[in-house]
Amino acid sequence: MGLIIKLPILIILGLIIISLAEGMYYMAKDDGARDKTRVVKALTIRITLSLILFALLILGTFFGMIQPHGM
């Protein structure tokens, strides 16, 4: 049952990293001649994916698929 929730979490984490790298590339190397909002779009995608990840973690904990560790 743990793989059902862990695999989407890992996929979303990978997509977040790709989106962050894409935004960094657009900010550093692109002159913005084609589309001046590409950095904003890439970072908006990253924020949306982060919210989805947060919701998955909350739902996984709520339904008992993810067990939190005690300190």
BAVO-105210 format. One record per residue: y, z, x of N, C-alpha, C in turn. Coordinates in nm, 3 decimals. Layout:
! residues N
+---------+---------+---------+---------+---------+---------+---------+---------+---------+
!      ny !      nz !      nx !     cay !     caz !     cax !      cy !      cz !      cx !
+---------+---------+---------+---------+---------+---------+---------+---------+---------+
!       Y !       Z !       X !       Y !       Z !       X !       Y !       Z !       X !
...
+---------+---------+---------+---------+---------+---------+---------+---------+---------+
END
This chain:
! residues 71
+---------+---------+---------+---------+---------+---------+---------+---------+---------+
!      ny !      nz !      nx !     cay !     caz !     cax !      cy !      cz !      cx !
+---------+---------+---------+---------+---------+---------+---------+---------+---------+
!  -0.120 !   0.000 !   0.082 !   0.000 !   0.000 !   0.000 !   0.125 !   0.000 !   0.086 !
!   0.118 !   0.052 !   0.206 !   0.235 !   0.060 !   0.292 !   0.283 !  -0.076 !   0.340 !
!   0.190 !  -0.170 !   0.358 !   0.228 !  -0.303 !   0.405 !   0.306 !  -0.380 !   0.300 !
!   0.285 !  -0.347 !   0.173 !   0.356 !  -0.415 !   0.064 !   0.506 !  -0.392 !   0.074 !
!   0.548 !  -0.275 !   0.117 !   0.691 !  -0.244 !   0.128 !   0.742 !  -0.264 !   0.270 !
!   0.656 !  -0.244 !   0.370 !   0.703 !  -0.254 !   0.509 !   0.729 !  -0.397 !   0.553 !
!   0.650 !  -0.492 !   0.505 !   0.671 !  -0.631 !   0.545 !   0.804 !  -0.685 !   0.494 !
!   0.841 !  -0.668 !   0.366 !   0.976 !  -0.713 !   0.325 !   1.088 !  -0.643 !   0.399 !
!   1.070 !  -0.516 !   0.432 !   1.172 !  -0.444 !   0.507 !   1.191 !  -0.505 !   0.645 !
!   1.081 !  -0.537 !   0.712 !   1.091 !  -0.599 !   0.845 !   1.151 !  -0.739 !   0.838 !
!   1.117 !  -0.814 !   0.733 !   1.174 !  -0.948 !   0.717 !   1.324 !  -0.940 !   0.695 !
!   1.368 !  -0.848 !   0.610 !   1.511 !  -0.832 !   0.584 !   1.584 !  -0.785 !   0.709 !
!   1.523 !  -0.696 !   0.787 !   1.585 !  -0.655 !   0.913 !   1.603 !  -0.774 !   1.007 !
!   1.503 !  -0.860 !   1.015 !   1.515 !  -0.980 !   1.098 !   1.626 !  -1.072 !   1.049 !
!   1.636 !  -1.089 !   0.917 !   1.742 !  -1.173 !   0.862 !   1.880 !  -1.114 !   0.887 !
!   1.891 !  -0.981 !   0.885 !   2.018 !  -0.915 !   0.914 !   2.060 !  -0.944 !   1.059 !
!   1.965 !  -0.936 !   1.150 !   1.995 !  -0.962 !   1.291 !   2.035 !  -1.108 !   1.312 !
!   1.966 !  -1.200 !   1.245 !   2.000 !  -1.342 !   1.255 !   2.140 !  -1.366 !   1.201 !
!   2.174 !  -1.307 !   1.088 !   2.306 !  -1.325 !   1.028 !   2.415 !  -1.266 !   1.117 !
!   2.386 !  -1.153 !   1.178 !   2.483 !  -1.092 !   1.269 !   2.506 !  -1.181 !   1.391 !
!   2.400 !  -1.237 !   1.446 !   2.414 !  -1.326 !   1.561 !   2.488 !  -1.454 !   1.522 !
!   2.463 !  -1.504 !   1.401 !   2.533 !  -1.623 !   1.354 !   2.683 !  -1.597 !   1.341 !
!   2.720 !  -1.483 !   1.284 !   2.861 !  -1.448 !   1.273 !   2.926 !  -1.430 !   1.409 !
!   2.853 !  -1.371 !   1.503 !   2.907 !  -1.353 !   1.637 !   2.927 !  -1.489 !   1.705 !
!   2.834 !  -1.580 !   1.685 !   2.849 !  -1.715 !   1.743 !   2.971 !  -1.786 !   1.685 !
!   2.986 !  -1.780 !   1.553 !   3.100 !  -1.846 !   1.490 !   3.231 !  -1.786 !   1.538 !
!   3.234 !  -1.656 !   1.558 !   3.356 !  -1.590 !   1.600 !   3.390 !  -1.622 !   1.746 !
!   3.287 !  -1.634 !   1.831 !   3.312 !  -1.651 !   1.973 !   3.328 !  -1.798 !   2.014 !
!   3.247 !  -1.887 !   1.962 !   3.242 !  -2.024 !   2.014 !   3.305 !  -2.128 !   1.924 !
!   3.314 !  -2.101 !   1.797 !   3.360 !  -2.202 !   1.703 !   3.512 !  -2.200 !   1.692 !
!   3.574 !  -2.317 !   1.689 !   3.719 !  -2.322 !   1.677 !   3.766 !  -2.315 !   1.532 !
!   3.675 !  -2.326 !   1.438 !   3.710 !  -2.314 !   1.298 !   3.769 !  -2.439 !   1.238 !
!   3.746 !  -2.553 !   1.302 !   3.806 !  -2.677 !   1.252 !   3.738 !  -2.724 !   1.124 !
!   3.605 !  -2.703 !   1.114 !   3.535 !  -2.752 !   0.995 !   3.553 !  -2.658 !   0.876 !
!   3.525 !  -2.534 !   0.895 !   3.532 !  -2.438 !   0.786 !   3.580 !  -2.306 !   0.842 !
!   3.693 !  -2.262 !   0.796 !   3.754 !  -2.141 !   0.853 !   3.694 !  -2.012 !   0.798 !
!   3.603 !  -2.021 !   0.704 !   3.546 !  -1.900 !   0.644 !   3.400 !  -1.878 !   0.683 !
!   3.352 !  -1.945 !   0.786 !   3.210 !  -1.930 !   0.821 !   3.177 !  -1.791 !   0.871 !
!   3.268 !  -1.728 !   0.943 !   3.244 !  -1.591 !   0.991 !   3.235 !  -1.496 !   0.872 !
!   3.325 !  -1.513 !   0.779 !   3.326 !  -1.425 !   0.661 !   3.199 !  -1.445 !   0.580 !
!   3.155 !  -1.568 !   0.564 !   3.032 !  -1.594 !   0.489 !   2.910 !  -1.531 !   0.557 !
!   2.902 !  -1.544 !   0.690 !   2.789 !  -1.487 !   0.763 !   2.788 !  -1.335 !   0.751 !
!   2.904 !  -1.273 !   0.759 !   2.909 !  -1.127 !   0.749 !   2.888 !  -1.080 !   0.605 !
!   2.926 !  -1.161 !   0.507 !   2.899 !  -1.128 !   0.368 !   2.748 !  -1.131 !   0.341 !
!   2.681 !  -1.228 !   0.399 !   2.535 !  -1.234 !   0.386 !   2.471 !  -1.111 !   0.450 !
!   2.523 !  -1.071 !   0.565 !   2.468 !  -0.953 !   0.633 !   2.486 !  -0.827 !   0.549 !
!   2.603 !  -0.811 !   0.489 !   2.628 !  -0.693 !   0.407 !   2.538 !  -0.693 !   0.284 !
!   2.520 !  -0.810 !   0.223 !   2.432 !  -0.820 !   0.106 !   2.288 !  -0.786 !   0.143 !
!   2.242 !  -0.838 !   0.256 !   2.107 !  -0.806 !   0.301 !   2.093 !  -0.657 !   0.333 !
!   2.197 !  -0.596 !   0.387 !   2.192 !  -0.453 !   0.418 !   2.182 !  -0.370 !   0.290 !
!   2.253 !  -0.412 !   0.187 !   2.244 !  -0.341 !   0.058 !   2.107 !  -0.356 !  -0.005 !
!   2.049 !  -0.476 !   0.007 !   1.913 !  -0.497 !  -0.044 !   1.814 !  -0.411 !   0.033 !
!   1.830 !  -0.403 !   0.165 !   1.743 !  -0.319 !   0.246 !   1.755 !  -0.172 !   0.207 !
!   1.877 !  -0.127 !   0.185 !   1.899 !   0.011 !   0.144 !   1.832 !   0.039 !   0.009 !
!   1.843 !  -0.055 !  -0.084 !   1.779 !  -0.039 !  -0.214 !   1.627 !  -0.037 !  -0.202 !
!   1.572 !  -0.122 !  -0.115 !   1.427 !  -0.121 !  -0.093 !   1.379 !   0.011 !  -0.035 !
!   1.456 !   0.067 !   0.058 !   1.418 !   0.195 !   0.116 !   1.423 !   0.307 !   0.013 !
!   1.525 !   0.305 !  -0.073 !   1.534 !   0.406 !  -0.178 !   1.419 !   0.392 !  -0.277 !
!   1.392 !   0.268 !  -0.322 !   1.282 !   0.246 !  -0.416 !   1.146 !   0.280 !  -0.354 !
!   1.127 !   0.244 !  -0.228 !   1.002 !   0.278 !  -0.162 !   0.980 !   0.427 !  -0.151 !
!   1.086 !   0.500 !  -0.126 !   1.076 !   0.647 !  -0.120 !   1.054 !   0.704 !  -0.259 !
!   1.125 !   0.651 !  -0.358 !   1.115 !   0.701 !  -0.495 !   0.974 !   0.682 !  -0.552 !
!   0.913 !   0.567 !  -0.525 !   0.779 !   0.539 !  -0.578 !   0.666 !   0.585 !  -0.486 !
!   0.700 !   0.650 !  -0.376 !   0.599 !   0.708 !  -0.287 !   0.535 !   0.610 !  -0.191 !
!   0.590 !   0.491 !  -0.175 !   0.533 !   0.395 !  -0.081 !   0.573 !   0.427 !   0.063 !
!   0.687 !   0.493 !   0.079 !   0.736 !   0.534 !   0.211 !   0.747 !   0.685 !   0.208 !
!   0.690 !   0.748 !   0.309 !   0.697 !   0.893 !   0.319 !   0.802 !   0.932 !   0.422 !
!   0.905 !   1.006 !   0.381 !   1.006 !   1.050 !   0.479 !   0.947 !   1.154 !   0.573 !
!   0.997 !   1.153 !   0.696 !   0.952 !   1.251 !   0.795 !   1.042 !   1.372 !   0.793 !
!   0.984 !   1.489 !   0.809 !   1.062 !   1.611 !   0.816 !   1.115 !   1.633 !   0.957 !
!   1.221 !   1.705 !   0.967 !   1.280 !   1.734 !   1.097 !   1.205 !   1.842 !   1.168 !
+---------+---------+---------+---------+---------+---------+---------+---------+---------+
END
